[in-house]
């Protein structure tokens, strides 16, 4: 039924009901024997009262309400409309041109009460008819709702009245006072511990968590119980995400890995952050990447004077530019396509725009890929950072924050080693510059390009297998918004030279993560979707670390941010190191590159299987030439 047809039907129905109400009021007033003089005036009274009542109903927006969601407030609106209509009719009649028409005074309250009763009843019948039509059908999937409060009842109501494939059949709630009671005709059958048994008893196909005000830890605990059932799990967004408390079928989303982490949202000091972002020129490198684009989104909310989006890929820069212009039309945005390896181009950008704050998120981050192309990792991650840091120093930037990684700690990969060198460059420049240089070190972010979660989800959609490198491999995980919030907060805390370390929570076993994603899809691991172990890839290690054995931490005023006590780095050493890395020949073998990197990062652990595999391929002449170059630079 279209909106206009529905409106016409309601107006016609109300017109009929109101006309009958006026006639019935006269019957009640005269004990069902209306006198002739009053019978003659009925057409005038019915017409006048009908028009006034419809206008009053329109004023109180009676015809703009969705009556399948009818509530007490809607009935109160009908009462207001009926009462106001009677009052207006009384005034209208006494001021009209027909004073000879006599309307008994008792007609006014009787008509108002009967109008409220009859129109209210029609709406309730309308709602009941909708409920009756949408009963549990054979094609429905049976749903269990966790949480029998206001939101849970709203979810049940929406599912019963919508054309959703799910139909609620049982509630679960930890409140003992609700046990064995019914909400909307649906029994509250137990608490969270009884979920597995209730799933079997009621033949549940879908579990819906309707507790938007619960803590993330509580939600995580409930999900752990639900995972035992091998049923699909959905969840209502957190209370802040619900607009005006309205629940629709589209509000119900799949449970994500973020829900499993069980960590509470990051608390940030908005005033402190606004102090260095608002009305400032901000440059973000790698602005089209996962971290860089989220940095741009969150920075835009603080009304910067100008936001510079720097990246090498034109498509990704174009996409984030279009998104920001739509979401933050008041923020001046300048997209810049440039390569951080091009020092002159970077210098031109700094001298033209004069940024106050730089967030350096541009990097090559794929570990196996950089194992195959170590020279590119050196040029981009190390020398590109040197270019940016030098330009920031020469152009008097206020703050420079580099995004680092836990793979820079006791690295076993070229990527991690070059990121550790980038940290050293940042530390070295801080010693000689008025610019405050710092790095922020954290682990994997959920949903970023190339991370395991989207790969696992795609493999599950394709029916498997889900490929895991090793059954014992563990990683630290954060959400992208969570990591970026802490990066921005770290920028507010920096005084220069720090390597900030973010609290990543508990490490997650990758094999468990794969099993969770399979179970959250309503499937059973190694039965519906197989898990295959492929072996550790080049440069990977089983356990990532946030700090090396020599490093400790110093607390900051933020409970999720620490300062790592990394070893001291001398600026002169940084200059010598970058000059020698810049002159290394690209013709060297991968093993030669690794040996040179180890000279500058002694904690770099070259995997033995790589050394054995490439030992025969070493270009001795080129390698000796590179070592002589390194030695000559360092003796100057």
C-alpha positions, -999 to +999 in steps of 0.1 A: +000+000+000+014+033-011+017+063+013-010+083-005-035+054-007-029+047+030-035+084+039-067+085+018-080+053+035-073+067+070-091+100+062-121+082+047-122+058+077-120+087+102-147+107+084-170+077+086-162+071+123-166+108+133-199+111+115-212+080+134-197+094+166-217+126+164-249+107+156-243+083+185-236+112+208-271+125+201-286+091+206-270+088+240-280+123+249-317+117+241-319+081+252-320+069+216-350+091+207-337+123+191-362+151+190-372+164+156-357+198+160-323+183+168-326+157+140-329+185+114-297+202+126-276+170+125-262+175+090-248+209+100-234+196+133-218+165+116-203+185+088-189+212+110-175+189+136-160+166+110-141+193+092-128+208+125-117+174+138-098+165+106-080+198+108-071+193+144-059+157+136-037+172+109-023+198+133-013+171+158+002+151+129-021+121+133-018+113+096+020+114+096+023+085+121+032+049+113+004+032+131+021-002+132+043+015+158+013+029+177+020+038+214+005+056+243+019+089+229+000+084+197-033+079+217-025+111+236-023+129+203-057+116+194-071+128+227-056+162+222-071+164+187-105+153+198-106+176+228-094+206+209-120+199+181-148+199+206-137+232+221-133+248+187-167+235+175-183+249+206-167+284+200-174+282+163-211+273+168-217+302+192-200+327+168-217+313+138-245+327+117-269+301+130-276+310+166-311+294+162-295+260+159-295+245+194-266+221+203-270+206+238-239+214+259-235+177+269-228+169+232-193+185+234-177+162+260-196+131+248-184+136+213-148+142+224-148+110+245-164+089+218-140+103+192-110+093+213-124+059+219-135+051+184-104+066+165-081+051+191-098+017+187-095+019+149-058+025+152-053-004+176-073-026+152-051-014+124-021-024+144-035-058+155-044-066+118-007-059+109+005-082+138-020-109+128-008-108+092+028-113+103+028-145+122+055-171+123+056-187+088+074-218+076+099-196+056+109-176+087+142-182+105+135-185+143+153-158+163+164-157+199+167-121+213+192-114+241+179-086+262+141-082+271+143-045+278+131-015+258+155-022+228+148-059+228+111-053+227+115-028+199+136-054+179+109-080+185+082-056+174+101-046+143+108-082+133+072-092+138+058-064+117+084-061+090+090-085+061+122-097+077+133-133+072+137-136+110+109-140+135+114-137+173+103-168+193+121-164+227+138-139+249+169-143+271+175-118+300+197-119+331+170-100+351+154-127+374+123-105+377+115-110+340+120-148+341+090-168+327+071-135+319+061-126+283+071-095+263+048-090+232+036-125+237+072-139+236+085-158+267+116-147+286+129-183+290+162-179+307+195-161+313+227-159+291+240-193+305+209-210+291+214-198+256+229-231+242+201-252+256+174-227+245+188-227+210+182-264+208+148-263+225+134-236+203+152-247+171+168-212+168+184-202+135+195-167+145+207-150+177+203-112+181+220-093+209+198-063+218+219-047+246+232-014+231+240+001+265+261-030+277+299-026+280+320-041+253+335-066+278+300-078+286+291-081+249+323-100+243+314-125+271+279-130+257+294-136+222+317-163+237+286-182+250+268-177+216+297-191+197+291-225+212+258-228+194+272-225+158+244-201+149+247-168+131+249-139+156+237-103+150+239-073+172+221-040+177+246-010+175+257+008+206+233+033+221+252+063+206+246+049+171+209+047+175+192+079+163+161+088+184+159+052+197+145+040+163+152+004+155+148-010+120+158-043+104+187-025+088+199-014+123+207-051+131+242-059+119+265-089+119+288-093+149+323-081+140+357-090+152+357-056+170+329-069+192+350-099+202+379-077+214+358-065+244+377-032+248+359+000+259+361+030+235+391+052+237+388+084+258+405+114+243+411+149+256+391+169+230+403+203+243+440+192+242+437+179+206+417+209+193+446+231+206+470+219+179+446+209+151+420+236+150+428+264+125+461+247+116+475+235+083+477+197+087+496+174+063+489+136+062+511+114+041+497+081+029+463+098+031+447+073+008+456+043+030+437+027+058+454+047+086+459+078+066+423+081+055+410+076+090+434+103+102+420+127+077+384+119+088+391+125+125+413+155+119+385+171+098+362+170+127+385+195+145+381+222+118+417+226+105+426+257+086+437+234+057+441+197+052+467+184+028+461+148+015+495+135+002+498+102-015+513+084-044+482+067-056+459+091-075+428+068-071+430+065-033+436+102-029+407+110-051+384+087-032+392+102+003+390+137-011+355+131-024+344+115+009+358+144+029+343+171+007+309+155+012+312+148+049+331+180+059+323+206+032+336+234+055+372+220+056+396+234+029+411+203+013+441+201-010+448+167-026+485+163-035+498+134-056+535+130-048+561+104-039+579+109-005+611+095-022+612+127-044+630+151-020+627+181-042+590+176-047+585+172-010+605+204-003+584+223-027+552+211-010+565+221+025+577+255+013+544+262-005+519+251+022+539+256+054+522+228+074+520+231+111+516+194+119+526+164+099+512+129+103+535+105+084+515+073+075+530+066+041+549+033+041+554-001+024+539-025+050+535-059+034+561-081+050+565-109+024+565-084-005+593-063+011+613-095+017+614-098-021+621-061-028+642-048+001+657-020-019+622-005-023+615-008+014+647+011+021+640+039-003+604+044+008+603+036+045+637+048+055+648+074+029+613+087+023+610+093+061+644+111+060+631+134+032+600+143+052+618+148+085+644+170+069+618+191+051+598+194+083+629+206+102+639+232+075+603+246+073+598+248+111+569+224+114+555+223+150+549+186+153+559+155+132+543+122+141+554+090+123+532+059+123+554+029+132+547-008+139+554-035+165+573-052+137+601-027+143+608-044+176+635-071+173+626-073+136+628-104+116+617-087+083+630-061+060+598-041+065+602-041+103+639-032+101+633-003+077+605+010+101+630+008+130+654+028+109+626+053+103+621+055+141+659+062+145+657+090+118+628+106+137+647+104+170+679+118+154+662+148+139+645+156+172+679+162+187+688+191+164+654+206+155+628+229+170+602+206+155+589+180+179+595+146+163+579+114+176+568+080+165+537+059+175+542+022+176+512-002+174+503-036+160+478-048+134+446-029+127+414-047+119+401-041+084+432-024+070+443-033+035+460-067+034+451-076+070+439-111+078+402-102+087+390-092+052+410-120+037+394-146+060+359-132+053+364-135+016+377-170+020+347-179+041+323-164+015+339-186-011+335-217+010+370-220+022+396-231+029+407-204+054+445-202+053+464-196+085+502-196+085+508-213+118+485-227+146+505-208+173+508-175+156+495-145+177+491-108+169+479-077+187+449-061+171+432-027+173+404-011+153+414+016+128+394+044+145+408+033+179+444+034+167+440+068+150+424+083+181+454+073+201+478+085+174+462+120+175+462+120+213+499+111+212+506+141+191+491+163+218+513+146+244+546+148+226+574+170+237+598+155+212+619+123+207+594+099+221+584+065+207+549+062+219+536+026+225+499+020+224+481-004+248+470-031+223+451-053+249+456-090+249+472-108+219+449-128+197+458-162+183+452-160+145+438-196+143+412-187+170+404-155+150+398-177+119+375-200+139+356-171+154+349-156+120+337-190+107+314-195+137+300-160+135+290-168+100+269-197+114+293-223+102+314-249+119+352-248+115+368-278+097+333-291+089+316-265+069+348-245+062+382-260+064+412-243+080+446-250+063+480-241+078+504-229+051+536-222+071+553-190+082+560-167+053+594-149+048+600-122+074+571-133+097+574-144+133+551-162+157+550-135+183+550-097+178+564-075+205+557-039+214+590-034+232+624-051+229+641-067+259+662-036+265+633-012+263+609-003+292+579+020+293+571+053+310+535+061+317+518+092+303+486+109+315+466+087+291+460+052+303+463+037+269+495+054+258+531+047+270+565+060+261+590+033+251+625+038+264+643+031+231+681+032+228+696+067+222+703+076+186+728+102+175+719+127+147+754+123+131+749+086+130+715+091+113+731+113+086+759+087+080+733+059+079+710+075+055+738+086+032+752+051+030+717+036+025+711+061-003+742+050-022+737+013-019+735-003-054+701-018-063+719-047-079+727-063-046+710-096-037+683-096-010+707-112+014+733-085+009+707-059+017+698-078+049+734-079+060+738-041+055+705-034+074+718-055+103+748-033+105+725-004+115+699-024+134+719-050+153+687-065+168+675-075+133+673-113+132+679-126+097+659-159+095+684-187+091+664-204+063+668-172+042+705-171+049+709-207+039+688-204+008+706-173-006+741-180+006+751-192-028+736-161-046+756-134-028+772-109-052+805-107-034+820-079-055+790-056-052+786-065-015+823-056-008+818-023-027+788-015-006+806-023+026+836-001+016+811+027+008+795+024+042+829+024+059+841+054+040+810+074+049+812+065+086+849+074+089+843+109+076 
